[in-house]
Amino acid sequence: MGPLAGVRVVEMAGVGPAPFAGMLLSDMGAEVVRVDRKPAKGGGAFDALAGASRLDRGRRSIALDLKQPEAVAAALDLIGAADALIEGFRPGVMERLGLGPAVCHARNPRLVYGRVTGWGQDGPLAATAGHDIDYVALSGVLHAIGTADAPVPPLNLIGDFGGGAMVLAFGVVCALLESRASGRGQVVDAAMTDGAALLMAMTYKLKADGLWRDARQANALDGGAPFYGVYRCADGGWIAVGALEPPFFAAFLAGIGLDPDEFSDRWNPQAWPAMRARLEAAFAQRPRDEWAALFVDSDACVTPVLDLDEAPRHPHNVARRTFIEVDGAPQPAPAPRFSRTPPEPGPAASALGADGEAILRERGFSDERIAAMRRCGAL
């Protein structure tokens, strides 16, 4: 099932964008084998995180000690039979393990070698540490998000997952399509700074055209405009308003019961504070769900701000199966949808290393070789 059925991917286990990219590819039907690092004695926080990650659904796990030559040889055999590899280490780590692009392409010339890092494979910062907040800071994203007084980190959605994992998965699929015509693989260099900047393409164009002020809460889409923002209701809940276009704004005013003449100058930023105060007072009169029910069938672009327990239960999300249940907890379902090759989420995450022997046997490893790897600690 899924449009990537038949594609084989080796994922070098990590945290953040590489596992999310592996989940995206697996959701679309690819057979993704996750090469986990062999757990340290006594475990540890990192191993516990890797073993319990909700980003590991749909993949089987083999745990290898890549400090052992036998483990590196086994990894190369797995990579030799794969269509793609994805990894999220700092530049140079895979090369030091003996699994860099040159070695892997010598074994498998058609291999698509996907790499995701914060800063990219080159550049002055390539070898330095960082996290999502740093990558979105350097790309201009963080400056644009938050209150007028200070930037607010947008979770790790824009750097790790949007600009990193999704760009990596897109790049891998693009390279797989090209390799079918050329017969040659290549390296995909996905940098979270590059991807985060790419997600800001519209904002940079608006700024270049003089339609975006380089300040927070000063524009139509950053919480500055009173008709595109959130409002606290009588019960402490929040409502989201996105009434940009004239007919949507007219429907919004009709629903909330305010005089359009009070908002006749709505595109004038100087008038926004007074308009916002008027809307704040209006929304404070009723609880959130009353407002949501009032606008449910309108084109006013008004919705309740749902928390993480409420969102999976919303009727629209239930009807579309936007969330699925895995291990008794809700998870977002695969997206997008396909009419002929619908993707299905894989099973819950395997325990770390649980599928090692089965994976090796499927790839033609003999029982003797597997036993030898066990004895030396490579597996």
Buried (B, 14 or more C-beta within 10 A) or exposed (E): EBBBEEBBBBBBBBBBBBBBBBBBBBBBBBBBBBBBBBBEEEEEEEBEEBBEBBBBBBBBBBBBBBEBEBBBEBBBBBBBBBBBBBBBBBBEBBEEBBBBBEBBBEEBEBBBBBBBBBBBBEEEBBEEEBBBBBBBBBBBBBBBBBEEEEBEBBEBEBBBBBBBBBBBBBBBBEBBEBBEEEEEBBBBBBBBBBBBBEBBEEBBEBBEEEEBBEEBBBBBBBBBBBBBBEBBBEEEBBBBBBBBEEEBBBBBBEBBEBEEEBBEEBEEEEBBEEBBEBBEEBBEEBBBEBBBEBBEEEBBBBBBBBEEEEBBEBEEBEEEEBBBEBEEEBBBBBEEEEEEEEBEBBEBBBEBBBBBBEBBEBBEBEEEBBEBBEEEEBB
